[in-house]
């Protein structure tokens, strides 16, 4: 039933309950529902997804060989997020020490283009295996689309220095080469049997754009349009995801062809619902800070507010838009799931 609800919501059809997705990093919650530790029992994650009635699972895949095995990338490190700290990584010195190196960078030359036929076969097999193993809708997807590709290659410091020193060269040549690499992968995904596609690109911060808006209009949105046309031409629906606050660019993203948005709670839910809630898929709503630090009354107030704001949105997927981190108290999480279950019935 979850697959049917997820597929219907993706096609803007009303369902018997509001569709659901979550991005969970809280293992205690999984252990509570399944009695299993997901580190030792990978099937526990699937059992948890079924237990809380998820209808869509967020995922992307950038191909069989990661960039760090093919060329230079920047390891910015990673803070502790999961309960055992296993995700912690020390930052390493960037392989790019001068702006001139960044401005001379060509992603196609650096990482290469995988054989097109082999790439289609890889993505198709990955998708078929993932969909067969789960009762939820599994999308195709790509992570390092444009700006996220630049972040992965250069890190924030060198990205900002290069974009600031020579925005035209950075936008035209450097981002242009990342676009060419992404286009190769988007074409491969378009040739598979996926029904929808998650385009990820962290193009903003929580405060909004970190480059002049004119840069986005010249070098980012036209390339999104071209990438998404490839998928639309193959009958795929395109959902856009970015960390941070991108609602200032909502009209630009709609014009570029996004069929839906997966967003963090720093974006205006009221704006999204009012501007495109009847015509586009929306995934998000709740804030993990309320679940982590709020009282039961705070949590209920927020969940009720989200449902009220999106009551006219057939393609809405309820989610905690900034993940379920490991420090959410179990009792808060269980109360949250109970509320969503009860209030989500139509």
ZIHUMO-V896686 format. One record per pair of residues at least 12 apart in sequence whose C-alpha atoms are under 7 Angstrom apart, sorted by the first residue. I is the first residue (numbers start at 1). J is the second residue. Records with the same first field share a line. If there is no record, write none. Layout:
BEGIN
I=J, J
END
This chain:
BEGIN
2=53, 54, 55, 135, 136
3=55, 135, 136, 137
5=19, 55
6=19, 55, 56, 136, 137
7=137
9=314, 315, 316
10=281, 315
11=315
12=281, 314, 315
13=314, 315
14=314
16=345, 346
17=344, 345, 346
18=316, 317, 318, 344, 345
19=55, 316, 317, 318
20=53, 54, 55, 56, 317, 318, 319
21=54, 55, 56, 57, 317, 318, 319
22=319, 320, 323
23=323, 324
24=323, 324, 325
25=82, 323, 324, 325, 326
26=82, 324, 325, 326
27=326
29=330
30=44, 45, 48
33=48
34=47, 48
46=134
54=136
55=136, 137
56=136, 137, 138
57=136, 137, 138
59=139, 141
60=140, 141, 142, 143, 198
61=141, 142, 143
62=142, 143
67=111
70=111
71=110, 111
72=95, 153
73=152, 153, 154
74=94, 95, 152, 153, 154, 155
75=91, 92, 94
76=91, 92, 155
77=89, 90, 91, 92
78=90
81=325, 326
82=326
83=326
96=154
99=158, 161, 162
102=162
103=162, 169, 170, 174
105=174
106=174, 177
107=177, 178, 181
108=177, 181
113=181
116=188
119=188
120=188, 189, 191, 192
123=189
124=192, 193
127=140
139=194, 195, 196, 197, 198
140=189, 194, 196, 197, 198
141=197, 198, 199
142=198, 199, 200
143=199, 200, 201
144=200, 201
145=179, 182, 200, 201
146=175, 178, 179, 201
147=201, 202, 203
148=201, 202, 203
149=178
171=219
172=219
183=227
186=227
187=230
190=230, 231, 234
195=236, 237
196=236, 237, 238
197=236, 237, 238, 239
198=238, 239, 240, 241
199=238, 239, 240, 241
200=240, 241, 242
201=241, 242
202=242, 243
203=242
204=243, 244, 245, 246
205=243, 244, 245
206=244, 245, 266
207=245
208=244, 245, 246
221=252, 253, 256
222=256
224=256
225=256, 257
228=257
237=259
238=258, 259, 260
239=258, 259, 260, 261, 262
240=258, 260, 261, 262
241=261, 262, 263
242=263
243=263, 264
244=264, 266
245=266, 267
246=267
247=267, 268
259=280, 281
260=280, 281, 282
261=281, 282, 283
262=282, 283, 284
263=283, 284, 321
264=284, 321, 322
265=285, 286, 287, 321, 322
269=285
270=309
273=309, 310, 313
277=313
278=312, 313, 314
280=315
281=315, 316
282=315, 316, 317
283=316, 317, 318, 319
284=317, 318, 319, 320, 321
285=306, 318, 319, 320, 321
286=302, 303, 306, 319, 320, 321
287=320, 321, 322
288=320, 322, 323, 324
291=328, 332, 333
292=327, 328, 329
296=332
299=336
END
